[in-house]
Amino acid sequence: MAIKQKHIAILGAGESGVGAAILAQKEGWNVFVSDYGTIAPEFKKALNSITVEWEEGAHSMERILKSDLVIKSPGIPDDVASIQAIKAAGISIVSEIEFAGYYNTAKTICITGSNGKTTTAMLTHHILKKAGVNVGLAGNIGDSFAKQVAREEFDWYVLELSSFQLDDMHEFKADIAILLNITPDHLDRYNYEMQNYANAKMRIVQNQTEKDWFIYNYDDPIIRNQVEKRNIHAQKAPFSLQEIMDPGGYADSKQITININQKFTMSIHDLALKGKHNTQNSLASGIASRVLEIRKEAVRESLSDFVNVEHRLEFVAKVHGIEFINDSKATNVNSTWFALESMDKPTVWIVGGVDKGNDYSELEALVKDKVKAIICLGKDNKKIFESFQKDIETIVEASSALEAVAYGYRLASKNETVLLSPACASFDLFENYEERGNEFKKAVRAL
């Protein structure tokens, strides 16, 4: 789609917007960057260094509506007035990933899912890199895809993709697509219709041919239903914790087995990542690696020595026999379900923040089974109290990470765990989930 010397407007000047500006300018577009909010100093510097015109605090719609193409930040919803006006003017709106795809010559492994995509993307990248593949990591993670397409020479990319990015991808194709799970999340952006959200996630297989691969979670009923409804051209490699998959991968209580390019087995106890959800992530990454015919020994070694992403079931410290775990990245109920499911000791659970329409009922059985006390870390904790007070005797409220950790230390005993897994966004008390996780870690280290 390489249109030379045409006008492009980029809405949003974060990592993806600035990356898109770098690539667009390199490819001869006339670039205008517009951010309704305030642009961070490092991004202003980056835009000035390539002499691209930008504005902040407003959208100059007259100027934007003269564009031939608009790239929008994944954070901007479709129903805002500016996007409606651009659509009414018949101007194409694409994501930074779609735009980068116009110029990308490398092959791609694209990973999506409501939960686990960052871990799986990092794990897949780790396996490939260790095996000597010239591979980049982009999407929702690290440097933007567009910036890397402009400046790097990779043979493969591992891309972590959100539903918002997929929404504005049309011609893009994944060589290997991975779909981990589909659970209710961000439904406010999809008119509270689960099917709309599922459709967004299933865009991961669009434009795939018989030469491509689709790796997916066979145990997820929503995915299975969506796969049955569609005519998918790619070769399918499902993974399961319940049934034998051939081709594909599966796990039982003792080992994982991958049936792609000869049989691969590995003891489940040797996996670096613990818990059922992480077994699924390891299967997905392992299958992708075997599709690429990465040597079995290299796959085995990488699956056993991987260090997980920060703020995702991250071990912080053991203080007087009490283990502290930071899972601040768990911003929805399903993520927290996975965290609680992987706990093997009595747990003091720190939960709360900005609720995205949470239904806590699916956590009830796990909380009853694993949790001895609850610490609410948020401004409005009414729903948490209502959901769990009949099962949990001790529920307290904390207004800072320091206070929450102090409570955790008091309420937990030796050989027990304090788990921060909020199931909520962080914006009531923190900038973002990273700040929440870092404050938690700081407080633990100060004990």
C-alpha positions in Angstrom: 0.0 0.0 0.0 3.1 2.3 -0.2 1.6 5.7 -1.2 4.5 8.2 -1.7 4.3 11.9 -0.8 0.7 11.8 0.6 -0.7 13.3 3.8 -1.0 11.1 6.9 -2.4 12.1 10.3 -1.4 10.2 13.4 -3.7 10.5 16.4 -1.9 9.8 19.7 1.7 10.5 20.4 2.7 7.6 22.6 5.0 4.7 21.7 2.9 3.5 18.8 2.2 7.0 17.4 5.8 8.1 17.5 6.9 4.9 15.9 4.4 5.3 13.1 5.6 8.9 12.6 9.2 7.6 12.2 8.3 5.0 9.6 5.9 7.3 7.7 8.5 10.1 7.5 11.1 7.6 6.3 8.7 6.3 3.6 8.0 9.8 2.2 4.7 10.7 3.8 3.8 14.2 4.9 3.3 13.6 8.6 1.1 15.4 11.2 0.9 14.1 14.7 -2.0 15.2 16.9 -2.6 14.3 20.6 -5.6 15.4 22.5 -3.7 15.0 25.8 -0.2 16.1 26.7 2.8 14.5 24.9 5.5 13.1 27.1 8.9 14.9 26.9 10.7 11.9 25.4 8.2 11.6 22.7 8.3 15.4 21.9 12.1 15.0 21.6 11.8 12.0 19.3 9.3 13.9 17.0 11.5 17.0 17.0 14.5 14.9 16.1 12.8 13.8 12.8 11.3 17.3 12.2 7.7 16.1 12.2 4.9 18.6 12.9 2.9 17.9 16.1 0.2 19.4 18.3 -1.0 18.6 21.8 -4.1 19.4 23.9 -6.4 19.4 20.8 -7.2 17.9 17.4 -7.1 20.3 14.5 -9.9 18.6 12.6 -9.7 20.8 9.5 -6.1 19.7 9.0 -6.7 16.0 10.0 -9.6 15.8 7.5 -7.3 16.7 4.6 -5.3 13.4 5.2 -5.2 10.5 2.9 -4.8 8.0 5.8 -5.2 8.2 9.6 -3.3 6.1 12.1 -5.0 6.0 15.5 -3.7 5.0 18.9 -5.3 1.8 20.2 -6.5 3.7 23.2 -8.9 6.0 21.3 -12.4 4.4 21.1 -14.4 4.4 17.8 -17.3 6.4 19.1 -15.5 9.7 19.8 -16.5 12.7 17.6 -13.1 13.0 15.9 -13.1 9.4 14.7 -16.7 9.6 13.6 -15.9 12.7 11.6 -12.9 11.0 9.9 -15.0 8.0 9.0 -17.8 10.3 7.6 -15.2 11.9 5.4 -14.3 8.4 4.0 -10.7 8.5 5.2 -9.2 5.1 6.0 -8.3 4.6 9.7 -5.6 2.0 10.5 -3.6 0.9 13.5 0.2 1.4 13.7 0.6 -2.4 13.3 -1.4 -2.4 10.0 0.7 0.6 8.8 4.0 -1.1 9.7 2.8 -4.2 7.9 2.7 -2.3 4.6 6.5 -2.0 4.8 7.4 -5.1 6.8 9.4 -7.8 5.0 9.9 -10.1 8.1 7.6 -13.0 9.0 5.4 -12.6 12.1 4.2 -14.6 15.1 1.1 -12.8 16.4 -0.2 -13.4 19.8 -3.5 -12.3 21.3 -5.9 -13.4 24.1 -7.6 -11.8 27.1 -4.8 -13.0 29.4 -1.2 -14.4 29.1 -0.2 -12.6 25.8 2.7 -10.7 27.3 4.1 -13.8 29.0 3.7 -15.9 25.8 5.1 -13.2 23.6 8.2 -12.8 25.8 8.6 -16.6 26.1 8.3 -17.2 22.4 10.8 -14.4 21.7 13.2 -15.9 24.3 13.1 -19.4 22.7 13.7 -18.0 19.2 16.4 -15.6 20.2 18.2 -18.3 22.2 18.0 -20.6 19.2 19.8 -17.9 17.1 16.8 -16.6 15.1 17.1 -12.9 14.1 13.9 -11.9 15.9 12.3 -8.7 17.2 9.6 -8.2 19.9 6.9 -5.6 19.4 3.2 -4.7 19.5 2.0 -4.1 23.0 5.5 -4.6 24.3 8.9 -2.9 23.9 9.7 -0.5 21.0 6.8 0.0 18.5 6.6 -2.3 15.5 6.6 0.6 13.1 9.8 2.1 14.6 11.5 -1.3 14.4 10.4 -1.8 10.7 11.9 1.6 10.0 15.2 1.0 11.7 15.9 -2.8 12.2 16.5 -5.7 9.9 14.8 -8.7 11.6 13.8 -11.9 9.9 11.0 -12.6 12.4 8.8 -10.6 14.8 6.9 -11.7 17.8 3.9 -9.3 18.1 1.7 -9.1 21.2 -1.7 -7.7 19.9 -4.6 -6.4 21.8 -8.2 -6.4 20.5 -7.9 -2.6 20.0 -5.0 -3.1 17.7 -6.7 -5.9 15.8 -9.8 -3.7 15.3 -7.9 -1.4 12.9 -6.0 -4.1 11.0 -7.4 -5.1 7.6 -4.7 -6.3 5.1 -2.2 -7.5 7.8 -1.5 -11.2 8.0 0.1 -13.4 10.7 2.4 -16.2 9.5 1.7 -17.9 12.8 -1.3 -16.7 14.8 -1.7 -17.7 18.5 -5.0 -17.2 20.4 -4.7 -18.0 24.1 -8.2 -17.4 25.5 -11.3 -15.2 25.2 -12.8 -14.0 28.4 -14.9 -10.9 29.2 -12.6 -7.8 29.1 -12.9 -4.3 27.7 -16.6 -5.0 27.0 -17.3 -1.3 27.4 -15.5 -0.8 24.1 -17.7 -3.5 22.4 -21.2 -2.3 23.3 -21.1 -4.9 26.1 -21.5 -7.7 23.4 -19.2 -10.7 24.0 -19.6 -11.6 20.3 -18.2 -8.2 19.2 -15.1 -8.8 21.4 -14.7 -12.4 20.2 -14.9 -11.1 16.6 -12.0 -8.7 17.4 -9.9 -11.5 18.8 -10.6 -13.7 15.8 -9.2 -11.1 13.4 -5.8 -12.7 14.3 -6.6 -15.3 11.6 -7.7 -12.9 8.9 -5.9 -13.2 5.5 -4.1 -16.4 6.6 -3.5 -19.0 3.9 -2.9 -22.8 3.9 0.9 -22.0 4.4 0.2 -20.3 7.7 -0.5 -21.7 11.2 -3.2 -21.1 13.8 -2.3 -22.2 17.3 -5.2 -21.9 19.7 -6.6 -23.1 23.1 -8.9 -26.0 22.5 -10.1 -26.0 26.1 -11.6 -22.5 25.7 -15.3 -23.0 24.8 -15.7 -19.5 23.2 -12.6 -20.1 21.0 -13.8 -23.6 20.0 -17.2 -22.2 19.1 -15.7 -19.3 17.0 -13.4 -21.7 15.2 -16.3 -24.0 14.3 -18.2 -21.1 12.9 -15.5 -19.9 10.6 -13.7 -21.1 7.5 -10.1 -20.9 8.6 -7.5 -21.6 5.9 -4.4 -21.9 8.1 -3.1 -25.2 9.4 -4.5 -25.7 12.9 -2.4 -26.7 15.9 -4.7 -26.6 19.0 -3.4 -27.2 22.6 -5.2 -28.7 25.5 -4.9 -29.7 29.1 -7.7 -32.2 28.7 -7.4 -34.1 25.4 -4.6 -35.4 23.2 -3.9 -33.1 20.3 -2.2 -34.3 17.1 -1.2 -32.1 15.4 -0.9 -29.7 18.3 0.1 -30.0 22.0 -1.3 -31.2 25.3 -0.3 -31.6 28.9 -1.2 -33.9 31.8 0.0 -33.8 35.4 3.4 -35.2 34.4 4.5 -33.8 31.1 3.8 -31.6 28.1 3.7 -33.2 24.6 4.0 -31.4 21.3 3.1 -33.2 18.1 4.6 -30.9 15.4 7.6 -32.0 13.3 8.2 -35.1 15.4 7.1 -35.7 19.0 8.5 -33.4 21.7 8.0 -34.2 25.4 9.2 -32.4 28.6 8.5 -32.9 32.3 5.9 -30.4 33.6 8.1 -29.9 36.7 11.0 -28.5 34.5 8.8 -25.7 33.1 10.0 -22.3 34.4 6.4 -21.1 34.6 4.1 -22.7 37.1 0.3 -23.0 37.1 -2.2 -24.3 34.6 -2.4 -21.0 32.6 1.4 -21.0 32.3 1.4 -24.6 31.0 -1.0 -23.3 28.3 1.4 -20.4 27.6 4.4 -22.8 27.4 2.5 -25.1 25.0 1.6 -22.2 22.7 5.2 -21.0 22.6 6.5 -24.5 22.3 4.2 -25.3 19.3 5.2 -22.1 17.5 8.9 -23.0 18.0 8.4 -26.5 16.7 6.5 -25.1 13.6 9.8 -23.2 12.9 11.7 -26.4 13.5 13.7 -25.0 16.4 15.8 -27.9 17.9 14.1 -29.8 20.6 17.0 -29.3 23.0 16.8 -25.5 22.5 13.0 -25.4 23.1 13.4 -27.6 26.3 16.2 -25.3 27.7 14.3 -22.1 27.0 11.1 -23.4 28.5 13.0 -24.2 31.7 15.2 -21.1 32.1 12.7 -18.3 31.2 12.3 -15.5 33.7 8.7 -14.1 33.7 7.6 -10.6 32.9 7.6 -8.0 35.7 4.3 -7.5 37.5 2.9 -10.9 36.4 3.1 -13.5 39.3 6.5 -12.0 40.0 8.2 -13.3 43.2 9.3 -10.3 45.2 10.8 -11.6 48.4 10.5 -14.0 51.3 10.3 -12.2 54.7 10.3 -14.4 57.8 9.0 -17.3 55.7 6.2 -15.3 54.2 6.3 -15.1 50.4 5.3 -11.9 48.6 4.1 -12.1 45.0 3.4 -9.1 42.7 0.7 -9.8 40.1 -0.2 -6.1 39.6 -0.7 -6.7 35.9 -3.9 -8.7 36.7 -6.4 -6.0 35.9 -9.4 -8.3 35.3 -11.1 -11.1 37.2 -9.9 -13.8 34.8 -6.2 -12.9 35.3 -6.7 -13.0 39.1 -8.5 -16.4 38.7 -5.3 -17.7 37.1 -3.2 -16.3 39.9 -5.3 -17.7 42.7 -5.5 -21.1 40.9 -1.7 -21.3 40.9 -1.3 -20.6 44.7 -0.3 -23.7 46.7 -0.1 -22.1 50.2 -2.7 -20.3 52.3 -2.9 -16.8 50.8 -3.6 -13.2 51.9 -5.0 -11.6 48.8 -4.7 -7.9 48.0 -7.4 -6.9 45.6 -9.2 -3.8 44.4 -9.0 -0.6 42.3 -11.1 0.6 39.4 -13.7 -2.1 38.7 -14.4 -2.7 35.0 -17.8 -4.3 35.7 -16.3 -7.2 37.5 -18.3 -10.3 38.4 -16.5 -11.8 41.4 -18.7 -14.9 41.6 -16.3 -16.9 39.4 -13.6 -16.4 42.1 -15.8 -17.6 45.0 -14.7 -21.3 45.0 -11.0 -20.4 44.7 -11.2 -17.8 47.4 -13.0 -20.2 49.8 -10.3 -22.8 49.1 -7.1 -20.7 49.1 -7.6 -17.3 50.7 -7.4 -16.7 54.5 -7.7 -12.9 54.5 -8.5 -10.1 52.0 -6.9 -6.6 51.9 -8.8 -4.1 49.7 -6.5 -1.7 47.9 -8.9 0.8 46.3 -11.2 3.7 47.0 -14.5 1.9 46.5 -14.5 -1.7 48.0 -18.2 -2.2 48.6 -18.5 -4.9 45.9 -15.5 -6.9 47.2 -17.0 -6.9 50.7 -20.4 -8.0 49.4 -18.9 -10.8 47.3 -16.6 -12.4 49.9 -17.7 -11.4 53.5 -19.7 -14.6 53.9 -16.7 -16.8 53.2 -13.7 -14.7 54.5 -13.7 -13.5 58.1 -11.0 -10.9 57.8 -11.4 -8.2 55.1 -9.5 -4.9 55.7 -9.0 -1.8 53.7 -5.7 -0.1 52.8 -5.3 3.3 51.1 -1.6 2.7 49.9 0.7 -0.1 48.9 2.7 0.5 52.1 -0.4 0.0 54.3 -1.5 -3.1 52.3 1.9 -4.7 52.7 2.0 -3.9 56.4 -1.4 -5.6 56.8 -0.2 -8.6 54.6 2.8 -9.1 56.8 0.6 -9.0 59.9 -2.1 -11.3 58.6 0.1 -14.0 57.0 2.1 -16.6 58.9 5.3 -18.5 58.0 4.9 -20.7 54.9 2.0 -18.5 53.6 1.8 -16.1 50.7 0.8 -12.5 50.3 -0.5 -12.0 46.8 -1.2 -8.7 45.1 -3.6 -9.6 42.2 -6.0 -6.7 42.0 -8.5 -7.9 39.3 -9.0 -4.1 38.7 -7.4 -1.2 37.0 -5.2 1.0 39.1 -6.2 4.6 38.3 -7.9 5.4 41.6 -4.7 5.3 43.6 -1.9 4.9 41.0 -0.8 6.1 37.6 -0.9 2.6 36.1 -0.4 -1.1 37.1 3.4 -0.7 36.9 3.4 2.0 39.5 1.1 -0.1 41.7 3.5 -3.1 41.3 6.6 -1.0 42.0 5.1 0.6 45.1 4.2 -2.9 46.4 7.7 -4.2 45.8 9.2 -1.1 47.5 7.0 -1.6 50.5 7.9 -5.4 50.7 11.6 -4.6 50.5 11.2 -2.1 53.3 9.9 -4.7 55.8 
